[in-house]
Amino acid sequence: MKILVMNGPNLNMLGIREPAHYGRETYEDLLALIRRHAEETGVEVSFFQSNHEGALVDAIQQAYFDKVDGIVINPGAYTHTSVALLDAVKSVSIPTVEVHISKVEEREDFRQVSYIRLACVKTITGKGFAGYLEGMDFLKALAEGEAGDGC
């Protein structure tokens, strides 16, 4: 099973950026946690982070050609603005889980809209870094025919 973990704008600044919402752990801490989990669960994982919408679209499209089985994505601010990311996920038909470190539903009004969610099999919010692991586990179970409800 191959999973691509994607992060959008400003997530490379974890540990520095708004620690009240995102904690003090760094982006490298996140990657290390995901690598350990992937190793423990027998999943091949790759990573992509960009602050640029088009680069994220390109990575989603490349995932199709790389035969990726699932995507875990935290689109960051593009969650609320990017039809392009929605269309990219729809075009590749790769099961995708939307993840947010913070509980976006309890934050600013503009954060209540998620375009990409329309193409995702599951959304996970407010579980910190553990949300990424839950997303990976969900995609693995889905591939094995064991996943339940994505909500």
Steps between C-alpha positions, in 0.01 A plus 500: 500500500639838392378816673592857414483744791456854376512830686407840369608854581670589826499146636877497459493761780351267762647563842541869417160587354214563745600241761167551680329338199769269366725418795876527536599189308675570170433387145800266532341353816185432298692326222692286750175394669342407167811309387498293822130426462543403135781262593292345780197449274682390186406802293729671249476874558620804310467868583432823319465851639460822309381852555392512134162381378620388156780291652242321716283435193806365315581267791143364507514434127844337532359271770277348231800416279697375801217257581442641848220315683391784728563862587491667841483875446500803722437772243550777756337824390430354155229293669279807492593642162617239252268353244820397320592255779144365502513444125845337522384247760185430301700451180735233639238299694750413773334457842590814692468592867484866600684570827522813715712524813266751663126478540415722203128479573562700819708771333427801278190506279702488176652168611159332498509441124707214360500458126726194498272316745258438213752255348628341822403167652554627854573820690691509830529821702633601838707190578840661456766289331307184591245596234754418230551152644125446522471605136770253397333221697165582342647483148669167577174357637312636197745327266453179697122535489474559873429875525180624654333839466727782389323769699 
